[in-house]
Amino acid sequence: MSRSQPVVSVYYDAKQDRLMFVLTTSKQEQVEGIITRRLLKAMLTQLPGWLAKQGAVKQQQSQERVFTSVQQHAINQFQYLAAEHQAASLSHKTVTLNKEIESFFVETVSLSSVFKQDNCFDIAIKLLSADKLHHISVVLTLEQFHQFVLVVLEKTSDWDLSNPWLTVELNSTKVVH
């Protein structure tokens, strides 16, 4: 079965205690990024603040009303809850791993916003190895991004992670390695 768009799959390897991200291209080639609990936890705590800033930048560029960080955080919470509701109706398929799959440990997670003409933005996610030679890159809509975070939280439910949109306070952003 041929796919027209790349697919990102997420699974948890209990033996290694690692979260795995597998990118399957339209040519059925696969690459696997392995992420540690520490890196994922650091990334999740920074997501609400980062998303709030992206919303503020979008509003300033389109000269819309600028929300406070608390208001933007509340908007992001609602967007996450809407994505959570929609994700319940999505079908989850099992991805078969190729026998020879390129794997690497993720050292850096890079997020950037891709602004579109309709005053919306997509989110580009890049998972990079320490030597920057290996990576997984994917661009998601805001709704897909929230669904992606939801799947990550589901897969790591045994870890000591908290849902960043269910916290009251905003976290300050730092570079995570």
C-alpha positions in Angstrom: 0.0 0.0 0.0 1.6 3.3 -1.1 1.2 6.5 0.9 1.4 10.0 -0.5 2.5 11.6 2.8 5.1 10.6 5.4 3.7 9.0 8.5 5.1 9.4 12.0 4.5 6.5 14.4 5.1 6.6 18.1 5.7 3.6 20.3 7.1 2.8 23.7 9.8 0.2 24.2 9.5 -1.0 27.8 12.7 -3.0 27.6 14.8 0.1 26.8 12.5 2.5 28.6 12.6 4.8 25.6 10.0 6.4 23.3 10.5 5.7 19.7 9.5 7.9 16.8 9.4 6.2 13.4 9.1 8.2 10.2 7.9 6.2 7.2 8.3 8.0 3.9 6.1 7.7 0.9 8.7 5.3 -0.5 8.2 3.1 2.6 11.7 4.0 3.9 11.9 4.3 7.7 14.1 6.1 10.2 13.7 5.8 14.0 14.5 8.4 16.6 14.9 7.3 20.1 14.0 9.8 22.9 14.8 9.7 26.6 12.4 10.5 29.4 14.5 13.4 30.5 14.4 15.1 27.1 10.7 14.5 26.5 9.9 15.8 30.0 11.9 19.0 29.4 10.3 19.5 26.0 6.7 19.0 27.3 7.1 21.6 30.1 8.1 24.2 27.5 5.4 23.6 24.9 2.6 25.8 26.3 4.9 28.8 26.6 6.3 28.2 23.1 2.9 27.8 21.6 1.7 31.0 23.3 4.6 32.9 21.8 3.8 31.6 18.3 0.2 32.7 18.7 1.3 36.2 19.8 3.6 36.4 16.8 0.8 35.4 14.4 -1.5 37.9 16.0 1.1 40.7 15.7 1.8 39.9 12.1 -1.9 39.9 11.1 -2.6 42.9 13.4 -5.2 40.9 15.4 -5.9 41.5 19.0 -2.9 40.4 21.0 -3.8 38.1 23.9 -2.0 38.0 27.2 0.1 34.9 27.9 -2.6 33.6 30.3 -5.3 34.1 27.7 -3.2 32.4 25.0 -2.5 29.5 27.5 -6.2 29.0 28.0 -6.8 29.0 24.2 -4.1 26.4 23.8 -5.8 24.3 26.6 -9.1 24.4 24.6 -7.3 23.5 21.4 -5.7 20.5 23.1 -9.0 19.4 24.6 -10.6 19.6 21.1 -7.8 17.6 19.6 -8.2 15.0 22.4 -11.9 14.7 21.6 -11.1 14.2 17.9 -8.3 11.8 18.5 -10.8 9.4 20.2 -12.4 8.9 16.8 -9.2 8.4 14.8 -8.1 4.9 13.9 -4.8 3.7 15.2 -2.9 1.4 12.8 0.0 -0.8 13.6 3.1 0.0 11.6 5.4 -2.8 10.6 9.1 -1.9 11.0 11.4 -2.6 8.2 14.1 -5.2 8.9 16.9 -2.7 8.3 15.8 0.6 10.0 18.2 3.5 10.6 18.0 4.4 14.4 19.6 7.2 16.3 19.3 8.8 19.8 17.5 12.2 19.7 19.7 14.8 21.3 17.8 17.9 20.3 14.1 18.7 19.5 13.6 21.7 17.4 10.2 23.3 16.9 9.4 26.2 14.5 6.3 27.7 13.3 5.4 27.9 9.6 3.0 30.8 9.0 0.4 30.4 6.3 -1.6 32.9 4.3 -4.8 32.2 6.1 -3.4 33.6 9.4 -2.8 30.1 10.7 0.5 28.3 11.3 1.8 24.8 11.1 4.5 23.4 13.4 7.7 22.0 12.1 9.2 19.4 14.4 12.8 18.2 13.9 14.3 15.5 16.0 18.2 15.6 15.7 21.0 13.3 16.6 24.0 14.7 18.5 26.1 14.8 15.4 23.3 16.4 13.4 23.7 13.8 10.7 20.4 12.0 11.5 17.0 13.5 11.9 13.3 13.2 11.6 11.4 16.2 10.2 7.7 16.6 10.0 5.3 19.5 9.6 2.0 19.3 11.4 -1.1 21.5 11.6 -1.8 22.8 15.1 -4.6 20.2 15.5 -2.2 17.4 14.4 0.4 18.7 16.8 -2.0 18.5 19.7 -3.0 15.0 18.6 0.7 14.1 18.4 1.3 15.3 21.9 -1.7 13.3 23.1 -0.4 10.1 21.5 3.1 10.7 23.1 1.4 11.2 26.5 -0.6 8.0 26.1 2.4 6.0 25.1 4.4 7.2 28.1 1.6 7.1 30.6 3.8 5.1 33.0 6.4 7.8 33.1 6.3 10.7 35.5 5.1 13.2 32.9 2.4 15.7 33.3 0.1 17.1 30.6 1.4 20.6 29.9 -2.0 21.9 29.1 -3.5 20.8 32.3 -1.2 22.9 34.4 -2.2 26.3 35.6 1.1 28.2 35.3 3.1 28.9 32.2 6.6 27.6 32.1 9.6 29.7 31.0 11.3 28.6 27.8 14.9 27.4 27.6 16.9 25.6 25.0 16.6 21.8 25.6 19.4 19.4 24.7 
